Structure formats: structure tokens, C-alpha cells
Amino acid sequence: MTISDRVQRLKQRSREVVPSISSERAELLTEFYRQSEGQLMSAPVRRALAFKYILEHKTIYIGADELLVGEKGPRPKAAPTYPELCCHTLEDLDILDSREKIAFAVSDEVRRAYEETIIPFWQARSMRHLIFEEMTDSWKAAYEAGIYTEFMEQRSPGHTVLDDKIYTKGMLAFRQEIEEGLSALDYLNDPSAYDKQEELKAMRICVDALIRFAERHAERARQLAAEEAGQERRQELERIAKICTRVPAHAPRDFWEALQYYWFVHLGVTTELNPWDAFCPGHLDQHLLPFYEQGLEQGTLTRERAEELLQCLWIKFDNQPAPPKVGVTAQESSTYTDFVQINLGGLKEDGSDGVNTLSHLMLDVIATMHQVQPNPSVQISKKNPQRFVRHAVEVIREGMGKPDLFNCDLVVQELVRQGKSLEDARAGGTSGCVETGAFGKESYILTGYFNMPKVLEITLNNGVDPRTGDLIGLTTGDPTRFGTFEALFEAYRKQLQHFIDVKIRGNNVIERAYARYMPAPFLSLLTDDCIANAKDYHDGGARYNSNYIQGVGLGTMADALSALKYHVFDEQVVSMDDLMAALKNDFAGQERLRQRLLNRTPRYGNDDDYADALVVDVFEAYVDAIDGRPTPRGGTYRVNMLPTTCHVYFGSVIGATPDGRRAGRPLSEGISPVQGADRKGPTAVVRSVTKLDHARTGGTLLNQKFTPRLVDTDEGLEAFVDLIRTYFQMDGHHIQFNVIDAATLRAAQANPEEYRDLIVRVAGYSDYFCDLNEALQEEIITRTEHSSF
């Protein structure tokens, strides 16, 4: 596949643009709230009118050579901010502007707007302010200790994916559905009729706002066309104007219109609020196939033009850096990527093979564009042809850490176990990093990461956080008096349950606050059955509602418990007193003991039943503490196992651990073994991790690192495919690969300017290696480098 001159220019411009903070959205929002202050209106209508005001007044940007138009900010890579969720301080802006990596340029104008307008209005009105006002002392103590993070302190709920509805239904059809809902309200017998009325009115306002937003692009395109000297570009701008007049008001008629419609919807969702994470198009290969085939048949589309349009979409995604965070969340997620995942392959709703021509075309686009965003995933079913899996690993072999691979058949099992219909489960899939959901029908909210090894540290200190000396947990007993390993693990289980209870209580308060004060009517109208229920996405309006709490440090937990059980209780080669003293002093003067713990402990990831039985115990304890608990939206709490980059932050708040890990070092990531602990090859890793019941989760994340020479032959590629198929036959959920050697990564550390385009797999996403902080770079380098299967 080749890249046209147009796309080369677009890509070059995109790489040269410096990410910046835009205050435009925040200023417009503040203007609206000031103008409407004192006016009596419901929360949904106020939010809808704010959305309308922003879309009516924000800058319309159409760049040179663009075929798909629209930006969240006034220009590419100008990140909007959301002061109603989290109002950045002047200090935050200084940090973002000056930090060495993942910086955002902050102009004097933006800083002045914050100082004079935005901060004075929002500093005591943001959701973050409300959240911390409402949290209990025990919640705050655990949060500050690093036991968990809370996503909604800085971003809105909503980890969601679009289904195929926009490809058959224009916004005017949505409007008609809303009007019918308003006409059917029963004000005499339904006490919630007024609330339903306000939600439906808000959705109707949002429909009109998005149509007007597109019309503004049409007007700008016509203006540019009138000023354009070149005939070819003038004709393109005139076509863009016609497309923006057609969609999103009406259903798309061709490939170009379908992509532009999606992009307007994407901008609408991410302009209304800042959902974790972004917004994803779902099964894009399946959604676009009818338009692609129709265009080829009618002669109005060529494969080359479809490639170019998709490449333009890739650049659009890459031009949208994730809105910057502050505080602890900035430490655990320092990346520009906004976690847009595109599902390829998998199954159709009827259970048949979902792979098509566009699945392969998009794999080619991934390889050709060589970008961080979007984050395509390959959904692999036993019904998918071997050629498709082979094509995916050929792209992975290029060394970008993408696409990542999912067991589509298991994803369906997971969703059905959670109560989804079989059809909705098949039409669903994964998003963000590895999380499952029923696309277009579910509000599945990630509430934050949970630090399992920190709970173990607090257990070993009888409820005290050794970093501060504060008693923040339960007093479960002096660890030196535990007579058995089982007594120690039971104490850990009690601490775990305690902190999960604290987090869930806080989650529930936050969830009701968003439902009451920060509805999302535009996202709601896109999600079944919010219109039918006349209820907001944040308030249980969706067909399905799930909350996830992400467990972090599973491998570290397994090895720490294995070290305790093996060396203290079974072999009795070290006393608990001596081990606790060594941990307190970060193994100072105890290197021999540390090496024993590192090298003579049964380690998870080596198909060792001693260690693997313990990882199962930790996993089951975590699932038992969370799975099935009710949420205020009428949904259910579930678990998944992923860290993004939080394993680095979580490791920084924990002292030395019994597996020989030094204080402050990163934890293991996902369900992967501890970095460097898996010493018997990838097959042994697969055998270890599949002893977990992945179907009881909503997603697990497994990272592997291969040397390039392992897969540089046909035989190596076939073995690669066999490993993936075997892992999925054993009911593994997800696997992803870095195909690179440590020597290359060390060279990139030493000479970053020579490796600016080096992309690696971090956790549930890929990023430029040179943009990662040193701790994260080291964590990736120290992952076991497999040179044989």
C-alpha cells in the first residue's frame, strides 16, 4: 500500500504540530454559564444548551488537503479543556507547558484566559471539587496512599463505543424518534414524566446542534472554494460542502459521507464531555463494507480512494491528543493517546465470520501509516480464516506493538455471562485497552485502578501505611504472629474487602453526582435505550450498565505471596521478623537474601503450579470482592485486569516487596508476569495465565516481547500464529507483542533524535518510545525478551 502525496503532506504537518492547550471551549462554556446564570432550567437542558453554544461559536477549521473535516480545538492538536469537570490551576498550566515529555504548549493568551475568566468562575464549581468535598476521610486516606485512583475526578463517565446506527439513520431520524417519545409521555400516571421530558428535550437540542455544526463546516468549505485558485482543490471543497450539508442530518449514501458522519459524531461526543476513554467507532470494517462494495460496484469509489480516505481518518485521530490531566492521574497516564480502539474481524451479529475486504485493507493502513493513534485491535474467532491472523502478525512483526489481539469467542462468553443477549454480545467487542462492552447499547464505566500489592503491604504492617505511618486499614494482626500462610492470606483478603468497600462507596456517590449535575444528552441519544427510556446515559438509561474496577499488580502479588509462602512458611529459611526488617530497609545490606527471593522462589509465568495456584487465589479474591455488586444506575460492578501506565505510579508508593523488588520500582502490568521473571518461554507464560478464569472478567491484558529474529521467517510467523491460536483455545482474553530487542531500546534512550518514530507497546496502547518517561522506558526494556517459542 502506498501513501498519496496528499496524505504525506497531512502526515508531515501532523508530526510537526506542537500539542497545545486551547482555552476556547472553556471560555465558551464560561460565557454560556454566565449568560444563563439565574435562569431556571433542568440540568439536561442546561448541558444541551451549553453543547449547542459551543458548537455554534467554536472555530471551524478546514486545513489544506483535508478530505475529512472538523477538530475538537480551533486547530489540530489544540486540546480543549473541561473546567466543569476539572479546572486546571495556573500551576498546572506551567507544569504542562514546561515538562520535558508529553508537554502541552500554553500561550500567554490561554494563561490569561484561565487567570482572569476560567479559574475565578470554575474553581469551586467543578465536579472534581464536588467529589473531594463529598468523599469520606477513609476514602481520601486510601486515595492519597495510592491504593486506588478515581477516573471521574478528572474525566466524565463513559467508556463507550458506537454501533452501526448512524450508518442507516440521520440525525433528523433521531429527532423524530425523540418527538415520538415526547408525545407519548404520560404526565398523569408517570411521576417521572417531567424528568423524561427534560432529558428528551435536551437530546433534541443536541441533534439540532450537531446538524448546525456540520452546516458551519459546509459554509466554511464554500467560502474556501470561492477563494481557491486550483480547480482540483476547489472541486474537493465543493464536495466537502455538499457532504457536510447531507450528513449528519441524513443517513450517509457513500463511503466518504459515512466517514464524515462518524467524525462529526466523534467530535460531538468528545466536545460535550471528556469521556474515559475517548469514543470508539467499533466494528468499522463491518460498518463501512456496504458503502465500500456499493462504491466499487457503481464505479464511484476505487480501492485507492478508500485507502486515502481511511488514511485521512487515521490522521484525524492522531490530531486529537488526550486532554491533559493533573495531579496523580498525570503521573499514571502521561500520554497523548486518547485510546480510540477500532475492532477488526471477529464475528457478525448472526455468529458468522466477520472478516471482510476492509478488515485486510485497514490492516494495510495500520502498517502504512505507522501512527500511535488510533489503536486497532484484531478480534480473532475460530471462525476467522488463518490468512487474516497471518496478516495481523505480519503487521505486528513491523515492530509498532499493534494491532493487539483479542479472543472474540471469549469476549462473547464474557458479555453473555454479564447478562447481554447473544446478538448484542456478538455485535459488541473491546475498547480502550482491553475492556468488553455491548457496542451502542452499554454504559460501561471504568472507575479507576486498584493497587493490590499496596493492600498486601498494609496487611504486612497491620493496617498501617509504612510510607506515612498512618493507620488507614484494618488491624488484621501482627504479621510476625501469623502461624500459617493461610492466616496471612485471610488477613489480606479482609484488607482487600475493606478497601474495595471504601472505593465502591465513593464510586456510588460520584455516580449519582454525575447523574444529577452532569448529564450527557448527546451521548445518550446515540446509546440504546436512552431515548426509549427517556433517561440519561449517566443515569441508567442504557440497555446495559456496568462499572469496572481495574486490578493492578497481579504478577507482583503472585511472586510476593510465593516468596512468603515458600521461604517463610514452607522452607522456613527466613523468619517473618527478618524479612520485614529487610523490606523496611529496602534490602540494604541484604543483597544475598534479595537474590534468594528473586531467583529461588517459584515465579508466576513459568507454568509452575506452586506459583500459579497463588495467582489464582489472588485473582479469585479480587473477583469475589467486586463482581456482581450493584451500582446506583441499576447495573453491576465487574473486574478487569489492566494498568495503562498506573503500574509505574503504584510501584512508586510501595516499599520493597517480598519477591525481591526494590522500593519504588514498577509493579507487573496487566496479567503479565513480573518483568524478567518468565524464564521458560512464551508457551509457559500462556500456560500460567490461562489458569485464571478470564471469562469472569471484562478484560485481561497480557504483554509479550519477542526478538525480531524470532519472527523474521515464514516458519517463525507460523509459530507466532500457532501461539496465538493456542492461547485463545485455552480461553485467554487478550495478548499483544513488542517485536524489538533491548539493544534497540537502549540505543533509542541514548540517541532519542535518531529514533523519533520508534513505536512500542506500553500496556493497552502503543506510544512513541522516546516520549515515555525513564521509569516506563526501563519497565519495557526489562520485560523478558523471548528468542524462542
C-alpha positions, 0 to 999 in steps of 0.5 A, a space after each residue: 500500500 502506498 501513501 498519496 502525496 496528499 496524505 504525506 503532506 497531512 502526515 508531515 504537518 501532523 508530526 510537526 504540530 506542537 500539542 497545545 492547550 486551547 482555552 476556547 471551549 472553556 471560555 465558551 462554556 464560561 460565557 454560556 454559564 454566565 449568560 444563563 446564570 439565574 435562569 431556571 432550567 433542568 440540568 439536561 437542558 442546561 448541558 444541551 444548551 451549553 453543547 449547542 453554544 459551543 458548537 455554534 461559536 467554536 472555530 471551524 477549521 478546514 486545513 489544506 488537503 483535508 478530505 475529512 473535516 472538523 477538530 475538537 480545538 480551533 486547530 489540530 492538536 489544540 486540546 480543549 479543556 473541561 473546567 466543569 469537570 476539572 479546572 486546571 490551576 495556573 500551576 498546572 498550566 506551567 507544569 504542562 507547558 514546561 515538562 520535558 515529555 508529553 508537554 502541552 504548549 500554553 500561550 500567554 493568551 490561554 494563561 490569561 484566559 484561565 487567570 482572569 475568566 476560567 479559574 475565578 468562575 470554575 474553581 469551586 464549581 467543578 465536579 472534581 471539587 464536588 467529589 473531594 468535598 463529598 468523599 469520606 476521610 477513609 476514602 481520601 486516606 486510601 486515595 492519597 496512599 495510592 491504593 486506588 485512583 478515581 477516573 471521574 475526578 478528572 474525566 466524565 463517565 463513559 467508556 463507550 463505543 458506537 454501533 452501526 446506527 448512524 450508518 442507516 439513520 440521520 440525525 433528523 431520524 433521531 429527532 423524530 424518534 425523540 418527538 415520538 417519545 415526547 408525545 407519548 409521555 404520560 404526565 398523569 400516571 408517570 411521576 417521572 414524566 417531567 424528568 423524561 421530558 427534560 432529558 428528551 428535550 435536551 437530546 433534541 437540542 443536541 441533534 439540532 446542534 450537531 446538524 448546525 455544526 456540520 452546516 458551519 463546516 459546509 459554509 466554511 468549505 464554500 467560502 474556501 472554494 470561492 477563494 481557491 485558485 486550483 480547480 482540483 482543490 476547489 472541486 474537493 471543497 465543493 464536495 466537502 460542502 455538499 457532504 457536510 450539508 447531507 450528513 449528519 442530518 441524513 443517513 450517509 449514501 457513500 463511503 466518504 459521507 459515512 466517514 464524515 458522519 462518524 467524525 462529526 459524531 466523534 467530535 460531538 461526543 468528545 466536545 460535550 464531555 471528556 469521556 474515559 476513554 475517548 469514543 470508539 467507532 467499533 466494528 468499522 470494517 463491518 460498518 463501512 463494507 456496504 458503502 465500500 462494495 456499493 462504491 466499487 460496484 457503481 464505479 464511484 469509489 476505487 480501492 485507492 480512494 478508500 485507502 486515502 480516505 481511511 488514511 485521512 481518518 487515521 490522521 484525524 485521530 492522531 490530531 486529537 491528543 488526550 486532554 491533559 490531566 493533573 495531579 496523580 492521574 498525570 503521573 499514571 497516564 502521561 500520554 497523548 493517546 486518547 485510546 480510540 480502539 477500532 475492532 477488526 474481524 471477529 464475528 457478525 451479529 448472526 455468529 458468522 465470520 466477520 472478516 471482510 475486504 476492509 478488515 485486510 485493507 485497514 490492516 494495510 493502513 495500520 502498517 502504512 501509516 505507522 501512527 500511535 493513534 488510533 489503536 486497532 485491535 484484531 478480534 480473532 474467532 475460530 471462525 476467522 480464516 488463518 490468512 487474516 491472523 497471518 496478516 495481523 502478525 505480519 503487521 505486528 512483526 513491523 515492530 509498532 506493538 499493534 494491532 493487539 489481539 483479542 479472543 472474540 469467542 471469549 469476549 462473547 462468553 464474557 458479555 453473555 455471562 454479564 447478562 447481554 443477549 447473544 446478538 448484542 454480545 456478538 455485535 459488541 467487542 473491546 475498547 480502550 485497552 482491553 475492556 468488553 462492552 455491548 457496542 451502542 447499547 452499554 454504559 460501561 464505566 471504568 472507575 479507576 485502578 486498584 493497587 493490590 500489592 499496596 493492600 498486601 503491604 498494609 496487611 504486612 504492617 497491620 493496617 498501617 501505611 509504612 510510607 506515612 505511618 498512618 493507620 488507614 486499614 484494618 488491624 488484621 494482626 501482627 504479621 510476625 504472629 501469623 502461624 500459617 500462610 493461610 492466616 496471612 492470606 485471610 488477613 489480606 483478603 479482609 484488607 482487600 474487602 475493606 478497601 474495595 468497600 471504601 472505593 465502591 462507596 465513593 464510586 456510588 456517590 460520584 455516580 449519582 453526582 454525575 447523574 444529577 449535575 452532569 448529564 450527557 444528552 448527546 451521548 445518550 441519544 446515540 446509546 440504546 435505550 436512552 431515548 426509549 427510556 427517556 433517561 440519561 446515559 449517566 443515569 441508567 438509561 442504557 440497555 446495559 450498565 456496568 462499572 469496572 474496577 481495574 486490578 493492578 499488580 497481579 504478577 507482583 502479588 503472585 511472586 510476593 505471596 510465593 516468596 512468603 509462602 515458600 521461604 517463610 512458611 514452607 522452607 522456613 529459611 527466613 523468619 517473618 521478623 527478618 524479612 520485614 526488617 529487610 523490606 523496611 530497609 529496602 534490602 540494604 545490606 541484604 543483597 544475598 537474601 534479595 537474590 534468594 527471593 528473586 531467583 529461588 522462589 517459584 515465579 508466576 509465568 513459568 507454568 509452575 503450579 506452586 506459583 500459579 495456584 497463588 495467582 489464582 487465589 489472588 485473582 479469585 479474591 479480587 473477583 469475589 470482592 467486586 463482581 456482581 455488586 450493584 451500582 446506583 444506575 441499576 447495573 453491576 460492578 465487574 473486574 478487569 485486569 489492566 494498568 495503562 501506565 498506573 503500574 509505574 505510579 503504584 510501584 512508586 508508593 510501595 516499599 520493597 516487596 517480598 519477591 525481591 523488588 526494590 522500593 519504588 520500582 514498577 509493579 507487573 502490568 496487566 496479567 503479565 508476569 513480573 518483568 524478567 521473571 518468565 524464564 521458560 518461554 512464551 508457551 509457559 507464560 500462556 500456560 500460567 495465565 490461562 489458569 485464571 478464569 478470564 471469562 469472569 472478567 471484562 478484560 485481561 491484558 497480557 504483554 509479550 516481547 519477542 526478538 525480531 529474529 524470532 519472527 523474521 521467517 515464514 516458519 517463525 510467523 507460523 509459530 507466532 500464529 500457532 501461539 496465538 491460536 493456542 492461547 485463545 483455545 485455552 480461553 485467554 482474553 487478550 495478548 499483544 507483542 513488542 517485536 524489538 530487542 533491548 539493544 534497540 531500546 537502549 540505543 533509542 534512550 541514548 540517541 532519542 533524535 535518531 529514533 523519533 518514530 520508534 513505536 512500542 507497546 506500553 500496556 493497552 496502547 502503543 506510544 512513541 518510545 522516546 516520549 515515555 518517561 525513564 521509569 516506563 522506558 526501563 519497565 519495557 526494556 526489562 520485560 523478558 525478551 523471548 528468542 524462542 517459542 
